[in-house]
């Protein structure tokens, strides 16, 4: 897993570096690393939303002086790049990990859910940063069986009308379905809050990076008279495997890796979307039923479903999760300041 992390921050391997200017900084004290930060300017984002740069990969001891030194160094770099505002943390952008955890510190994080010490928000606020927007994550499992059964029934009722059908990712025609997922992703994520859809090159790179945890049964495509109109993309929760490494993967971990992968019980919703204009067809309810099946243990070995972030202004997704009656499992905030 160390190799995967190294690839992620390597400009020669991660295609994001072809789309952005990135700089990394370390804070040291008496020869010991006490903090880190990245400064990012994504050119497509700036062209659409204005002169706004990001800080990310923020990690720091509980010391305001260290936090201020890191943030001021990133701010100086962004200011020199012509940015007028900074927000974060984004590691590296809004299609990847972002936000500061504000509630749910006692909950085990799933894939793409950042986790850190509770003092981080106080540190950045002491440096002049204020909350910009919030996000939430949710989880469903055996304890939510009644709610999941209700979600499943609503979706099944839509399928019973015969207008919509649903299928899994087809390994025999993998490239065709990857192309299809890209098209659906691009169409459904084009108007998301505070983010741009990733480029095709990034999409392919991230799909390849997650391939060990891609289960075709967890990728569902809804079709209306043979036309794809909605999709959900879940993957096995890689964090369950990484937890066995204790932060230091060694030979014994890699020897046990195949067995650990087969025992993953959680699935993470990476993407879910319905084509514009198709919201009233019931496609969303069908996707909800497919996700409920996973949470109910009907797609073995999975017995739990986790979301990644849901933006506080994403009313469609919040309405969907609100029907389950489940409270947020973890909440995050993105902070910012003018430069």
N, C-alpha and C positions, 0 to 999 in steps of 0.2 A: 504493500500500500504506500510505502514511502516513495516508490517510483512514480505512482500515479500523482501524488502531490507535487513531486518535482516536475513532472510533465505539465501540470496545470499552470505553474508559474514560470515556465520556460518559454520565452518568446519564439523560440524555434519550433515549438511543438503545439502550443495553444494558439489557434487562429484568431482569438480575440485580440491579440497584440497587433494584428494587421489592421484592425479596425479602430484602435485606440492608442493613445499615449499613456504609458504607465510607468510609475517610478515607485520603488520600494525603499523604505527607510527603517533602520534599526536604532533603538536607543540603548546605550550601554552605560554602565556605572561600575567603576573599578574593574573594568575588563569583563563584566558580566552583562549579557543581554537582558534588559528589563522591559522592553516593549518593542512593538513593530507597528508599521502602518504602510498603506499604499495610497498613492494619489493617482486618480484616473480621469482622463478626458476621453470620452467616447464621441467620436466625431459625428456620427449619425444622430445621436441624442442631442448634441449641441445645435445641429442644424435644424432640428424640429422644435426643441424646447427652450433654446437660448443658452447663454454662457454660464452653464452650471456644470461643475465638476464634482467628483466624488472622492471621499476617503473610504478605505476599506481595509480588510485584513487587520483590523485593529485588535491588538492584544497588549495588555499593560498591567504592571503591578499596581497595587492600590496606592498610588502616589500622584497627586495633582501636578507636581512639577514635571514628572515624566510624561503624563498625558498631555500637558500643555506643550512640552517640547515637541512631541510627536505631531500633534495637530497643527501647531504653528509651522512646522517644517512642511507638512503637506499643503497647508494653506498658502505658504509662500510660493511653493512650486506651482500650484494651480493659478495663483494670481499672475505669475510670470507667463503662464500659458494663455492669459487673457480671460480667465474665468472671473465672474462677478459674484458667484455664490458657490458654496460647498454644501453637500448633503451626504449622509451616509449612516451607517457603514454599508457599502456595497462591495461584495468580494467576488467578481469584479463589477457586475452590473445587476439590474433588476430581474434578469432571467436566472440568476444564480443565488447564492446565499446573501441575505441582506437583513438589516435591522438589528436593534438592540433588544434583548429579551427583557421584558418588564414584569411578567408574571408567568408562573409555571416552572420555576427553578427546581421544584421537587419532582418534575416529570422527566422521564427519560426521553431525550430528543430522538426523532426519526430523521431519516435522510433529508438533507437540505433544510433542517431546522437548526439555526445557530444556537450555541449554548456557551455561556460564559459566567463569570462571577457577577453577583448582584450589584456590585459597586460601579460597574461600567457607566451606567446612565448618569450617576452623580458626577463622575469624572468629566464626562463631555459637557454636561450642563454647567459645571464650574468653569468651563472654558468658553462660555458664551453661546453654546448650542441650545436650540429650543426644538421641541417636537414638531415634526412636519406632518406626518400622518401615521396611522397605526395599521397593523395587520393582525390576524388571528389564525391559529391552527386548531383543528378538531381531530378527534379520534373516535372510532366506533368499534365495538367488539361484542362479546357475549352479553355484557351487562346492558347493551342497547338492543337486544334481540327484538323486543316488541316494536320499537320504532323502526328498526330495519325491515321487519316483516311488513309493516305498513308501507314503507317506501317501495319494497319489492312488489307488493300487490298493485300499487298505483302504476308502476311501470309495466307489469304484466297485462293490466287492463288495456293499456295503449297498444301493446303488441297484439292483443286479441282482436283489435279492430282490423288488422290485416294490412294496414297502410305502410307500416314500418317493419323492417327486419333488422336483426343485429347479428354481427359475426365477429370472430376473433381475427387477430393478425395472422396472416397465412405465411408460414415459413417457406412454403414451396414457391411463393412469389414475393419473397422478402423485399426486393428492391421496389417492386410495384407498390407495395403497401407502405414502405418508407416514403416514397414519393407522395403517396396519398395523404399520409399523416402530415407531411410538410405543407401540402396545399391546404389542408383543413386548419392546421396550426396558424398559417399565415393569414387566412381569412378570418378566423375567430379571435385572434389576438391583436389585430391591427389597431383596435381602439382601446386597449387596456390602459388603465390609469398609470401614469408615471413610468411607462416602459415602452420600449420598441420590441417588436418580435425579433428574435435572433436571426442572423443571416443563415442561409442554407449551409454554408461551410461550418458554422458553429453548431447548427442542428445535427449535421452528420457526425461531427467530432464528438459531441456530447452523447449521441446515441451509441456510438462505438465504445465510448468510455464506460457506459452503463450496461453494455451488452451482457456481462456475466450475471446481471440481476434482472434482465429482461425476460419475462415469461409471456409468450404469445397469448396465453389465456387471459392475461390481465390487460391486454390492449383490445378495446371494443370499438367497433365502427357501426354506426347506425345508418341505414340506407332507406330512402324514400323512393319506391319504385325503381330500385337499382342505383339511385344516385346517392353517394355519401353525403350526409348532412350534419353529422355530429360524431364526436369521438371522445373516448377517455383513454388515458395512457397512465397505467399504474406500473410500478416496478417493485420487486422485492426490496424490503428495507435493509439496505447495506449496513446501516448502523448496528443492526443486531449481530452481524458478523464481526465488524470492527471492534465491538465491545469486548470480544474474547481476546483481542490483542493487548488490551490494557494500555493502549497508546504506544506500545513498542512491539510491533510485529516482528517475530523471529522465525526461525526454521520450523519450530513446532507448530506455530500458527499456520504457516503455509501448508504444512502436511495435513492439518485438520481442516483446511479451507473447504474442500469439496463437501465434507460432511456438514460443516457449519452452514454452508449455503443451502443445503437441502432442508435444514431445520428452521429456516427463517419463517416466522409466523405472521409477520406484518407486511402489508403492502402500502405503498405511498403513492398518492395521486400526484403525478407530475404535471399533467395537463388535462383539461376537460373543456370542451367547447361545442357550441352549436352555431351553425352558419347564420349570419344575419338574415332575417326574414323567415327563419325556420323555428323561431321560438315558440310559436303556437301549435306546433305539430305534435307535441308530446315527446319529442326526441330527448329533452332533458330528463323527463321522468323515466324513459327507458334506460338512460345512462345511470340514473340513480338506482334503478333496480339491479343493474349489473354490479355496481359497487356494493350494494346491500348484500348480494350473494357472497361476495368475498368476506365481508364483515361477519356474515352468518356461518362461515366455515364451509361453504359449499364449493369452494375452489381450493382444494387441499394443496399444501399444508397451511394455507393462510387462514387466520382467525381474527385479524384486526386490520383496520384501514386507518391510515393517517393522511391528513391533508398537508400540503405545503402551505405557504401563506395565502390568506384571503384578504384583499384590500378592504379597508373599512367603507369604501364607496362602491364596492362591487355588490350591488343589491341583488343581482340575479343569484350569485353563489350564496350570499348570506340568507336569502329566502329559502334556498334549497336546504342548507344545513339547519336553518331554523325549524323546519318541519320535523326534524328528528328530536328536538327538545334538548339536545346535548349542549352543555356550556363549552366555551373555548377551553382548550387544553393548555395553550401557551399564547401569550400576546407579545407583540414586538412594536417598536416605534422606530421611525427614521427621523433623524434630527438634522438640523441645518443652521447656517448662519450666512449673512452677507459678508463678502470679502472687501 
